[in-house]
Amino acid sequence: MNLPTPAIVTQAGARRLPRLALLMLCCAYVLPGFIGRDAWRSADMAALGFMAELVQGSSNWLLPTLMGTPTDNPAVLPYWLGAWAMQLAPNWASADFMVRIPFGLLLVLAMTATWYGTYYLARNPLAQPVAFAFGGEAQPADYARAMADGGLLAFIASLGLAQLSHEATPALAQLGFSSLFFYAMAALPYRRHGPAWAAAIGLIGLTLSGAPTLALLFGLGSAVLHFADRESVGSDTTRKSHIVQEAIAIALLSLGTTVLALSLGLLRWKVEWPEATWSEWNGFVQLLVWFTWPAWPLALWTLWRWRRQLFNRRISRHIALPAWFALMCTGATLVSPSSDRTLLLALPALSTLAAFALPTLKRQVAALIDWFTLLFFSGCAFIIWVVWIAMQTGVPAQPAANVARLAPGFEAQFSFLALCIALAATLAWGWLVKWRVGRHRAAIWKSLVLPAGGAALSWLLLMTLWMPLLNYAQSYNALVQQTKDQLDESGCVETLGLGQGQIAAFQFYGKLQLKAMQPSPSCPWLLVEPLADLSAPLGIDLSAWQLQAIVRHPASTGESVLLFKRQ
């Protein structure tokens, strides 16, 4: 029997996820990682350095620099947001914490846009479930709301989202603005003014955040899909005319953002074609598999189950639009030097596609997802707790020895508040597992509850129980403090070859006055990036400088510096 749609959903299956539970899940995912830590290596720290120089007036707002060096990412808006947050920071708040507030709001924007984007795509007539002969099928609004809950759960469950979505970097700004444009194109058939403003802000924000090429591709492709969707309104010539006008406006807006990028010097050719080697392609495939899990298998299932609707005479907007976004991001990932940060932008679209797989999943597949998720995230939580106990008590001995070997010099810290939060999260996970194995088979989003809850649990446990250890290993503070212990009070240091993250750390956390190395030394100290064998690079006048110490990051041998003193 050829059904008009593969979705068969009853009204009971369209029950929505309780709003309080969804809100608590989002808070448990968003807040940890933005609170209680220093900037981490190295993009997170480098971005903070660019923002600080804007505030100090030592950098051009249209061309942010760090010690005169421009950014690797052709972006300006993310650094403006961080600099404005610093300028508005009260005396009692640390600058690095205030910087994270607008980026935390950008993550909230991405979540909200993913929910509403999925909701409006699910309102598409071609996305509606099969109508039953005697009634009882899901009502359009209820069905769309349940699908949106599933899309948001798939977004939170994505493994690659956790760390990159909690860094104050251009990647998170790109995620927020691309999600906003995705929502705009999903909602445009139903609302006009709100999505129009969202489309303009999304494309301009994405361009100013360092992704002008993707903004152009998103815009032009969406304009074509919107124009092709004019057949869905039947014989309504007025609405067809509006759709054509909207498609032209979106295309012109996309071209306008490209002109804006050219005028600001943001359009840079950064394509790096992958090498035709097994290791290169194997790494790319592994990134796709783990970074977008569990959205990608569900997205592929959606494309298969909805294939007849996708290639029908009428455009299936609910499949074609997220497929276009996901395809562009995946292609850009293949040729991008920062592949994981580019792939991050595909997660809202992949999550939406994953949601449309839910009404078509068989019970055996749903059970397989549940059991895999239960074992995986319960195992992760168990490991996190065991290592934390070992750090606090020394028992078991092997995990404690591993921590001492990987992070020498680290001293465990106990936080009663962190312990209470971690215990509450673990108990909530136990309750969620009990709920899922109970008789709650109706809701179509049920298969993504455990993946989203497990991802939030693991991230929260890491950001509470392991926060001191991760902060010690991932920040530059230990390296900066060891270096400062050997300096005098002048604070004047010349540098040679340091990375942007290291420069920002020594300036922001070390309060050092850094200068590029001069032919005639003007500072009593010199910091140098060593070669692979920890030797000094060429270009240092050893008659003027004497090696004082080799300062190593305790948890990362690749973050060592050579400290020279002027003779």
Order of alpha helices (4+ residues) and beta strands (2+ residues): alpha-alpha-beta-beta-alpha-alpha-alpha-alpha-alpha-alpha-alpha-alpha-alpha-alpha-alpha-alpha-alpha-alpha-alpha-alpha-alpha-alpha-alpha-alpha-beta-alpha-beta-beta-beta-beta
